[in-house]
Amino acid sequence: MSGPTTRVLTVLELLQAHGQLGGGELAQRLGVNRRTVRRYIRILEDLGIPVMTEQGRYGGYRLVAGFKLPPMMFTNEETLAISLGLLSAKQLGLTDAAPAIASVQAKLERVMPDKLKGRARTISETARVILPRKEPNLDEHALDTLATATETARSVQCIYHAPQPPSVSLVVQLASSPEFNQSGAAWKPVPVPITGLGS
């Protein structure tokens, strides 16, 4: 989990719990300097969280009166599903998504009850997703491309390169379909023959 991400969320948690805290106290609690605290405050503001800054000897930082983040509640099964999903995404090697994965993990841990938080950490620390020994070259934008094709009901061409020839090509139509409620998308082959591409 990203250290800076965790500390930014810790700032939010401290302000919610204590009302107002000075920059020096926040810096001491987080183990950083005041300049870093100001950077964390700017990050919170960029995320749309209203932080008020009071100048002067008795000043500090506080959240706008009445601001509260909505609580998030997860069942044990939902916690397991989220933890496994994040673990799988991390181990797939999608480097572009790594900051987002760390951010989601930090946010979840901040709102989970201690029991579910412990379970999620245990899964993250002990479980491993078994990937093929020879990992493929993953196109990190492939999921975005497929999602766009699904939303716009476009066709895509998939080419499978077999370990031994021939490779094959298949054109499929992607479309949202109520028949596939769990996945949200249906793969519908277009009536064209599979074309052998050779080696």
LINSUL-V774171 format. One line per field, one symbol per residue. ss: DSSP state (a for helix, b for strand, c for the rest). psi: psi as a letter, one per 20 degrees, with the letter a starting at -180 (. if undefined). burial: # if it has 9 or more other C-alpha atoms within 8 Angstrom, else .. A space follows every 50 residues. Layout:
ss = ???
psi = ???
burial = ???
//
This chain:
ss = ccaaaaaaaaaaaaaaaacbbcaaaaaaaacccaaaaaaaaaaaaacccc bbbbcccccbbbbccccccccccccaaaaaaaaaaaaaaaacccaaaaaa aaaaaaaaaaaccaaaaaaaaaaaaacccccccccccccccaaaaaaaaa acccbbbbbbccccccbbbbbbbbbccaaacccccbbbbcccccbbbbc
psi = qpgggghghhgggghhhifpqrhggggghikrrhghghghghgghhjjoo pppprrhkabqqqppipppqqppqrhghggggghghggggiiknhhighh ghgggggghhiqqhghghgghgghhhqpporqgopropoijghgghgghg hjlrqqppppoqhqqqqqpppqppqqpiimhhhiqpoopqmqqpppia.
burial = .#..#####.######..#####..###....##.###.##.###....# #.......#####...............##..##.#####...#...#.. ###.###...##...##.##.###.....................#..## #.####....#....############..#...###.............
//
